[in-house]
């Protein structure tokens, strides 16, 4: 009986942790465009690190790509400051185009 209860409790705990991890935060819900841009920047950061680790990028190339990503993030923040914390669809599209150029450099 105790073993079954332990298994059930463990399963419930695992389910609650998984649910909490996948739940959107209030910020993500109220700033979906910014969240998408920032998620993309985080993904590109991981890709850059992986490419350096695998020897596909030099540290100098990675530093240049990180600087480019940093400029995109600064631009995103500046855009948001002009619109009460939000960015417009046009601004998001412009940031996405910049991210696409950087992404192609990571994958070369």
C-alpha positions as CSV (number, residue, x, y, z in Angstrom):
1,X,0.0,0.0,0.0
2,X,2.8,2.4,0.9
3,X,4.6,1.6,-2.3
4,X,1.5,2.4,-4.4
5,X,0.9,5.6,-2.5
6,X,4.5,6.7,-3.1
7,X,4.3,5.9,-6.8
8,X,1.0,7.9,-7.1
9,X,2.5,10.9,-5.2
10,X,5.6,10.8,-7.4
11,X,3.5,10.7,-10.5
12,X,1.3,13.6,-9.3
13,X,4.4,15.7,-8.4
14,X,6.0,15.0,-11.8
15,X,2.8,16.1,-13.6
16,X,2.5,19.3,-11.5
17,X,6.1,20.2,-12.2
18,X,5.7,19.5,-16.0
19,X,2.5,21.6,-16.0
20,X,4.2,24.5,-14.2
21,X,7.1,24.5,-16.6
22,X,5.0,24.7,-19.6
23,X,2.6,27.3,-18.3
24,X,2.9,30.8,-19.8
25,X,3.9,33.6,-17.5
26,X,1.8,36.8,-17.3
27,X,4.6,38.6,-19.1
28,X,4.6,36.1,-21.9
29,X,0.8,36.4,-22.3
30,X,0.8,40.2,-22.3
31,X,3.9,40.6,-24.5
32,X,3.7,37.7,-27.0
33,X,5.7,39.5,-29.7
34,X,8.5,40.4,-27.4
35,X,8.4,36.9,-25.9
36,X,8.8,35.4,-29.4
37,X,11.7,37.7,-30.3
38,X,13.5,37.0,-26.9
39,X,12.9,33.2,-27.2
40,X,14.5,33.3,-30.6
41,X,17.5,35.2,-29.3
42,X,17.9,32.7,-26.5
43,X,17.8,29.8,-29.0
44,X,20.4,31.5,-31.2
45,X,22.6,32.0,-28.1
46,X,22.4,28.2,-27.4
47,X,23.2,27.5,-31.1
48,X,26.2,29.7,-31.1
49,X,27.6,28.0,-27.9
50,X,26.9,24.6,-29.5
51,X,28.7,25.6,-32.7
52,X,31.8,26.8,-30.8
53,X,31.8,23.6,-28.7
54,X,31.6,21.5,-31.9
55,X,34.4,23.5,-33.6
56,X,32.1,25.0,-36.3
57,X,32.6,28.6,-35.0
58,X,35.7,30.2,-33.6
59,X,35.4,32.2,-30.4
60,X,35.9,35.4,-32.4
61,X,33.0,34.5,-34.7
62,X,30.9,33.6,-31.7
63,X,31.7,36.9,-30.1
64,X,30.7,38.8,-33.2
65,X,27.4,36.9,-33.4
66,X,26.7,37.5,-29.7
67,X,27.2,41.2,-30.3
68,X,24.8,41.2,-33.2
69,X,22.2,39.4,-31.1
70,X,22.8,41.9,-28.2
71,X,22.1,44.8,-30.6
72,X,18.8,43.1,-31.7
73,X,17.8,42.8,-28.0
74,X,18.7,46.4,-27.3
75,X,16.7,47.5,-30.4
76,X,13.7,45.4,-29.2
77,X,13.8,47.1,-25.8
78,X,14.1,50.5,-27.3
79,X,11.1,49.8,-29.5
80,X,9.1,48.5,-26.5
81,X,9.9,51.6,-24.5
82,X,8.2,53.7,-27.2
83,X,5.0,51.7,-27.0
84,X,4.3,51.1,-23.3
85,X,6.3,47.9,-23.2
86,X,4.9,46.4,-26.4
87,X,6.3,46.1,-30.0
88,X,4.2,46.4,-33.2
89,X,3.9,43.7,-35.8
90,X,6.0,45.7,-38.2
91,X,8.7,46.1,-35.5
92,X,8.6,42.4,-34.8
93,X,9.0,41.7,-38.5
94,X,12.0,43.9,-38.7
95,X,13.6,42.2,-35.7
96,X,12.8,38.8,-37.2
97,X,14.6,39.7,-40.4
98,X,17.6,40.7,-38.4
99,X,17.5,37.4,-36.5
100,X,17.2,35.5,-39.7
101,X,20.4,37.1,-41.1
102,X,22.2,36.2,-37.8
103,X,20.7,32.7,-37.9
104,X,22.1,32.0,-41.4
105,X,25.6,33.1,-40.2
106,X,25.4,30.6,-37.3
107,X,24.5,27.8,-39.6
108,X,27.1,28.4,-42.2
